[in-house]
Amino acid sequence: MDILQLLISGIANGCVYGLIALGFVIIYKATEAVNFAQGDFMMLGAFVALGLTNDQFMNLPFWISVPAAIAIMGVFGYLFDMTILRRMFGQSQVAVIILTIALGFVLRFMAGFIWGHEPISLQSPIAGKDVRFGGLVLGLDEVSVIIVTVILTFGIFLFFSKSKLGVGMQAASQNQLAAYYMGIPVKRIHSLTWALSGMVAAVAGILFASKGSIEPAIGFIGIKAFAAAVIGGFGSLPGALLGGIIIGVIEPFASRFVAAGYSQVAPYLLLILILIFRPHGILSQVHQKKV
Amino acid sequence: MRTVFKTSYDADINYFKHGHQAFWYLLLLVFMIAIPFITDLFILGEMTNLLIWSLAGMGLMVLVGHTGQASLGHAAFLAVGCYANTLLQERLGLPFIISFPAAGVIAGLSGVLIAIPTTKLHGVYLAICTLAISILMEDIIILGEPLTGGVTGLAAPTIVIFGLEIDRYLTPDRFYWLVLFVTVITVLGYRNLLRSPLGRSFAAVRDSEVSAQAMGVNVARTKAVSFGISTAITGLAGALMGQFAGFYNNETFTIIISIQLLLMIVVGGLGTIHGAFLGAIVVTLLPPFLAIMRDLTGELFGAGSVAIPGLETAIFGGILILFILFEPMGIYGRWFKIRTYFELFPFYRRDMFRRQKSYLKTERMR
């Protein structure tokens, strides 16, 4: 029973990593860029929701502020692409990586300036309640994290494979020039992708903030989400979730069964091993480039 | 504009294009040597710090600027060099003159060791892998406590070269000259590397792996060698950084330092040795500059000087975003454009340095 509870809290944690990883993967899938600030996007989304909901700030009802926070982050993502990234169209991948790292620094500073550096948790109705399945006691927050994540991943998976916009996004990343010729508005699609990823980051942030507390430096868990995305296979949506859950489950088990000090190494060690032996992840999508 | 008549093939790869250039660099060198005589201790310390950062920047520049491989993990190799230098001196009793180069060699070998499995990776994957290495290094330092002192850290011993004591605090001028000497030697080595076949194969790999391969360059080996040279120089910088700090532990070489190093060379200008120095100037002079500005504004508005956490990194991030958007070639690129403008006056065209845009194609199948 103990192990089962450890497993479920691990999965819930992993789902948050998976959601952040989902944000990376959406952007990577559609624009071939990598957003190193995705963790900070999540942090920002959480703080926006928190600033709208908590009574020391704006004190709006939870069910109004959540869609509002998601919408704000969507607009933020769209504007970020439209104003900054569009100017870099055609520059190398590494330039985008460096730009988003710098953006992460700026966002962290802004969040700290506005909401302070003390850890705060979101006053949400799902925090601190229990659900009982027989003898198993689970936090309502953990259960809702898992449910929301699975629904969201499935929805985005369908969106990418079935909807016209999703297919357009994939086409835009496969070959930008060809996509232009086919009449796909590549630039607008890029902005929409960033908006979508911002919205996913907001959801991740809201779930994370109702599970525990957040502070501006929390964006660093984006690095674990990276590990998740790579382990799952960069560019694969179910892979991102799978990788997130693997990382999330390994963490509590490692800290339980492995000597202290060695346990926090586990996710990164796994990442490096995967990169060495199966560089393109478990659900690989890359094939050898032909000249 | 000066026209250089090339009368031999060597003219293409000479250290200096013409005598005037040599004169200016020599003047700069004389000025740098004279600095301890003309400044106070604070500025001397800042200059030492600047040179150490430039050294680390040159290390990363070999990899990022000249071989085109992004690394977010170079703080790990700073740590390797730093700990190796101190441990060789304290545990094995080696003199600094042996332990210092040995620290570079150890850092270089550990870099090659890491490069061998990662040469298959490129772009994003390499960046993430090196990021993970940088994070792991902090934990490794804690785990290797009997050797590294863990959280308590280590103190760097006083350097003794042929009976001459060099201490960061007691004889800052000697320490400065030591750092300057290492930097000058590294710059000369770096210049030499760039004009050798190896250096040119680095550039070939950066510009196109496929065409480099077609020209007979062993891409995997070139990348591994580049990683090794890069981490060796970084290791040397790390050793000096440890001596400069005097005391360090697992939190001295964090992931933030790695990222800052990368951002530094981008601001300075990727692919040029000048870029490492210009970037280091920005990185090392920004904090004191901000402190002075804060005091000034504090006096103006009557409020005390309030420290705002994260302000430095945020301003640095802002500068970097502006650079990537408006001047991707960095400070050195801007200087180069301005100089060309005056050299060619009035024939400078706006799109002279415009780079060809490339349209993305993915390697994924779905």
Interface residues (C-beta under 8 A of the other chain):
Chain A: Y28 K29 T31 E32 V34 I84 R87 M88 F89 G90 Q91 S92 Q93 V94 A95 I97 I98 L99 I101 A102 L103 G104 F105 V106 R108 F109 M110 G112 F113 H117 Q170 S173 Q174 N175 Q176 L177 P216 I223 F226 A227 V230 F234 G235 S236 G261 Y262 Q264 V265 Y268 L269 L271 I272 L275 I276 P279 Q285 V286 H287 K289 V291
Chain B: V64 G68 A70 L72 P117 T118 K120 L121 G123 V124 Y125 A127 I128 C129 L131 A132 I133 I135 L136 D139 I140 I142 L143 V210 A214 I255 I259 L262 L263 V266 I308 P309 G310 L311 T313 A314 F316 G317 G318 L320 I321 I324 L325 P328 K357 S358 Y359 L360 K361 T362 E363 R364 M365 R366
